[in-house]
């Protein structure tokens, strides 16, 4: 068990990953506790940082963001200041879903949603290559999303 979580806590986490819209009464029923106990446990999971948020998963193709692009980024230097400047700029880009500092051939990997290749081309030429400290980018257009945002196995 993870740091003080019992089987009920883990079940609450699993159920909320499956369906964040589940009501407290139904959640309590499924974990076999009273609604008050379930609410307290769920609140504690939030307070202790096990749960960060509950949110909807929007169908990207329905809102004009059907193309998924992964971008490897190499910075021109590896200093705390260059990392900080790049990260601040990436945080300000609404099309960036994820930004990860990585080890290996790249410094960062970005997960970006755009409408199509032309949309990405505009983003790349107007924004990505102008981000602070960017020396090189390598773009990977996702042809098929096999697993995306899978729930954690608990």
Residue pairs with C-beta under 8 A, 6 or more apart in sequence:
1 7
1 10
2 10
2 154
5 13
5 50
8 31
8 32
8 33
8 41
9 41
9 45
9 50
10 154
11 30
11 31
12 27
12 31
12 38
12 41
12 42
12 45
13 45
13 50
13 51
13 152
13 154
14 151
14 154
15 22
15 27
15 30
15 31
16 22
16 27
16 42
16 51
16 54
17 151
17 152
17 154
18 151
20 54
20 55
20 56
22 30
24 35
24 38
24 39
24 42
25 35
27 38
27 42
28 34
28 35
28 37
28 38
28 39
31 38
33 41
42 51
45 51
57 149
60 66
60 68
60 113
64 115
65 95
65 113
65 114
65 115
66 115
66 116
67 113
67 114
67 115
67 116
67 117
67 119
67 120
67 141
67 142
68 111
68 112
68 113
68 141
68 142
68 145
68 148
69 111
69 112
69 113
69 114
69 120
69 139
69 140
69 141
69 142
70 109
70 110
70 111
70 112
70 139
70 140
70 142
71 109
71 110
71 112
71 128
71 137
71 138
71 139
71 140
72 105
72 106
72 108
72 109
72 137
72 138
72 139
72 140
73 86
73 106
73 107
73 108
73 109
73 110
73 128
73 131
73 134
73 136
73 137
74 105
74 106
74 107
74 134
74 135
74 136
74 137
75 82
75 83
75 86
75 107
75 108
75 133
75 134
75 135
76 82
76 133
76 134
76 135
77 133
78 107
82 132
82 133
83 101
83 107
85 132
85 133
86 107
86 108
86 131
86 132
86 133
86 134
87 99
87 101
88 132
89 131
89 132
90 96
90 99
90 108
90 110
90 131
91 99
93 127
95 112
95 113
95 114
95 123
96 110
96 111
96 112
97 111
97 112
97 113
98 109
98 110
98 111
99 108
99 109
99 110
99 111
100 108
100 109
100 110
101 107
101 108
102 108
102 109
106 138
112 120
112 123
114 120
114 123
117 141
120 139
120 141
124 137
124 139
128 134
128 137
129 137
